C-alpha cells in the first residue's frame, strides 16, 4: 500500500490496514443496524409513512450497502487470511441485518422497485465473493476462516430465499431470471467445479427443499416489463 498522507489518513499504512478494515466494517454495520431498526419501528408504528421518507431511508441503506460491497471486494486484491476471515464474519452479520429489513422492502417494492433492485443486485456482488472465500478456505484448510463459514452460509441461503420470495410476491411489472454462474476464484478466473466439491457435498446435508447452493445461483431482475433478460 502507498503510504501517502495526502489522502488525509496519516495513520493508514500496511501495518494498520487490518485494524482500519475491521473498524470500517464495525462502524458500517452499526450504522446499518440503527437504520434497519428505525425503518422497522416506523413501519410498525407509522404504517404507510410518507413516500419521500421511504425513499430517504432506501437511499441511506444503499449507501451502507455500497460500503459493504466495497469492503468485501477488497478481498479480491488483498490476499491475507485475516482479512478474508473478517470479510466472512462481518459479511454474514451484515446480511443478517439486511434480512430484518425485507418486510419493509416488500411493502414498498411496487413504488420503489428500481432502487430496491439496485440494492439487491449490489449485495449479490458481495455474496458471490463471500461464497468464493468460503469455498477457497475449505479447499486450502484455512481454519481461521472455516470456523466462521457455517453461520455465514446460513445467512447467504436465507438471503437467497428472501430475494426469491420478494420477487415472486411482487412480480407485477418486474421480470426476473434465476440461473447458474460459472465457478470463479477471487481473481475472476474460471475454475473447475471439482475445486468446490467438498463445499457442494456439505450442501447435501441440508433439507432437500432448501438445498440451494448459494454460489452458483444468481437472480437477475429488472423493473421494466419490456426489458430483456441479462
N, C-alpha and C positions, 0 to 999 in steps of 0.2 A: 504493500500500500504506500502511496506517496504521502509523506508526512508534510503536508503543506498547510501552514496556519492561515493562509489567505481565505480559506473556506469558513473561518470563524469557529473552528473546533480544535483549539490547540492541544487538548488532551487526547484527541483521537489519533491513535497510531496502531501499528501492528500488535503491540503489546497490550493495548487496552480495547482492541476491536471486539473481542468476545464479550467483554463487560458491557460495552455500548450496545451490542446486538441484543443481549438479554434484557437490558433496561428498556430499549425501544419496544421490544415485544411486550414486556410487562405493562409499560405505560399505555401502549395502544390498546391492549386487552382491557385494562382498567377503564379507559375512556369508553371503549365499545360496550363493556358490561353496563356502565352507567346509562348509556344511550338506549340499550335494549330494555333495561328496567324502566326507563322513562316512557318508551312507546308502549310497553305492556301495561303500565299504570294508566296512561292516558286512554288506551283502548278499553280498559276495564271500567274506568270511572267517567270517561267522556267519549262514549262510542260515537263514531262518525264525526270526530272533531274536524275542524276546518281543513279543506284540501291543501291550502297553502302551507299549513303546519305539517301535514303529512309529507309533502314534498321536501320541506326543510329537513325533516328527520331522515328521509331517504338519502338526501344528498350528504348529510353527515355520516350516515352509515357507509355510503360509497367511499368517502374519504378514508375511513378506517379500513375498509376492505382493500383499498389501493395500497395502503401502507403494509397491510398484512401480506399481500401478494408480492410486493417489492422485497420484503424481508425473506420470504420463502424462496424467491427467485435467486437470491444471493448464494444459495447453496449450489447453484449450477456453476459458479465461478470460484467459490471459496471452498476448497476441498479439505475440510477439517472435521473430524468425527464429532468433536464437542459442539461445533456449530450445527451440524446435522441433527444431533440429539436434541438440541434446543428447538430446532425447527419442528421436529416431530412432536415434541412435548407441547409447545405453545400452539402449534398448528391445530392439534386436537382440541385444546382448550378454546381457541377462537371459534372453531366450527361448532362446538357445544354451545357457546354463547349465541352464535348466529341462529342456531336451531330454535332458540327460545323466541325469536322474532318472526318465525314463519307464519303464525296465525295472523299477525299484523300485516305481513306481506300479502297473504291470501285475501284478506278483507279489502285491501286497497289495490289489488293487482289490475283490475279492469281499468281503473283510471290512470294508474302509473306503471303500466306493464313495461314500457320501454326502459325506464331507469332500473326497475327490479330485475329485468332480464340481463341488463348490463352488469349488475352486481353479481348475479348468479354465475354468469359466464366468467367474470374475473376470478371468483372464488374457485371455479373449476380449474383454472390455470394452476393455482396453488395446490389443490387436492391431488392433481396428477403428479406434481413434483414430490409431494409428501409420500405418495404411494411408491414412487420410484426410490426415494430414500429408504423406505421400509424394505422394499424388495432387495436393494443392494446391500443393506445392512444385514439382512438374513443370509444372503449369499456369501458374504465375507465374515460372518460370525462376529459382528461388531456389537458386543454385549452392552456397550454404553447406550446403544440405540434400541436394541431388540427388546429390552425390558419395557420400553415405552410404547411399543408397537400395538399390542392388543387393544388398549383403550383408545388409541388414536384411530385404528382401523374401524372400530365400532362406531366412532363418531363419523367417519367418512361414509360408512354404509348408511347410517341414519340420514346423513345429508342427501345422499343419492335417492333414497326412498322419499324424502320430503319434497325434493325437487320434482320427482315424477308425479307425486300426489298433487303438488301445486299446479303443474301444467295440465294434468288430467281434469282437475276440478275447475280450472279457469280457462278451458280450451277455446272459448269463443274469441275469435279474432286473433288467435295465436296458434301457429303451427309448430310442431316440434318433432325432432327425429332423434332416435337413440341408436347408437352404433358402437362398434368396437374400434379401439385405437391400436396402432402398432406398438409393441413394446420398445421403449427407448430408454437409454441411460440418461444420466444427468447432463451430458453434453449434447443430447439430441440425436445420438446415433442409434439407428435401429439395431436391436439385439434379438437373438433367438428367444422365443418364448420359453425354451427349455431353461433359460437362465433364471426364470422365476418359478420353476416347477415346485419348489418347496413352498413358496408363497401360495400357489394355487392349491396345493394339497391341503394347506391349512384351512382353506375356504370350504373344503368338502365336509368339514365337521359342522358347518353351520346348518341350520334348519333349511330343508330343501326349498321352502317357499321364499326364504330370504337370502339364499345363497347367491349373491351377486358379487362378482369380482369387481372391486371398485375401480381399479386402474384402467381396464380396457373399456369401461363404459363411459360414454360421453353423451351428454344431452345437448342438442343444438336447438335453440328456439328462436323464433322471430315474432315480433309483434304484428307484422304485416301479413294479411291473409294471402296476398298475391306474390310474396317473395319466395324465391326458390330455396331449396334445402342447401345447407353449407356442406 
